[in-house]
């Protein structure tokens, strides 16, 4: 009953004209960001962080805007997958397998509407999972001391590459780079400057928002500049008729069992560290194919093949918020970006969030429910509008991204030095992308490095220099074991998983 009372208080916070307007704007912008191939939720949220801060929003309104962008981008990823056979991001890859064949059969509108309904189901029930599970996880988190928190941060780094990782060594390098960046500034314990090279502006360390916008948003601009000769016009050369907008009741009815099963699978994939929406989407599609594909219709335009991955990846998006809010450990790349926003607002996610900032957390959860209904209402009637987004050429889009980045960051800090740091991070992000080094561990290292160091020092100091204190409780030992398994497992299974995912994708396309 306490949970429902807290949720009711959250609706009282969320149901204001300002917050409703921000949720609507976030849903619209997120869907547009998700529809543009290559951007995806992480980049979409990162690009719009400067906008949220330049508007002078408080903690709850800023989070409502950015989480609406997150959910909207998860919805929007299906548009280019179904119409153009180009996944908006990796989790939307499996949607191509049956979504594009449906579009080729003149059923693009039905596929888009069905995927919107499936996205709503996955997100809606995952948000209920967040309501029910996060407060329970908080009770467990109250058992954590400095040693357990250090182990938990290590778990976050060890598993962030996820089971879909292609190269754990590159993920480890990225995490080490992020931790190195976190060490820049004045040591909080000794007062000694580290890696500042005499630059006064670096005494406070690297601003996470500057790093995030540079690594994600500005590096996209540099990637475009590199390939401008090949895709400057942004013309895909493909045009698809939308056809009938609403699927029949019999089609929706046939997909209900699929949506029920894949909601659970996707949510679990989101809650588990390092699994994420890609794994949720793949497991949802492959499990439904085994259960339902008795006539060999999957890959040839079966509606259930659209409903399964869309429900799975949107449920995973909601599930990833559980460890981020309850433990302060992001479950996905996008929640790592949202974690940076919380920290920049002087709000520390974790067990105390639900008691110290109940208006923020419950207002956010209530806004997720409202945003889901907004997205369902927007994504079916406005399909025609969103599909026109695909015709926007990158030569117009990328200057807008650069402008938002520069104006937004300068508006937040008022420092030209921060603009130079952002450009440096943009170049770094471009180089790391060319080397296929993941960006999210860099951000996570920058975010959690100081807290990780502080907890390590505190734990060792309390035990009078005994390093075995880091593994002297059943909780810390359990976390260390999960971290070790989570890091080693992808080395053996990651290649197999990705090969299966790619083989499934290529096989269905060739059929």
Helices and strands as residue ranges (DSSP letters): H 2-14, H 17-35, H 40-54, H 59-84, G 90-92, H 93-104, H 108-141, H 146-159, H 168-182, E 185-186, E 193-194, G 200-202, H 208-212, I 213-218, H 219-226, H 228-231, H 249-271, H 276-292, H 303-327, H 333-344, H 353-356, H 358-381, H 383-389, H 394-413, H 416-434, H 440-462, G 467-471, H 474-510
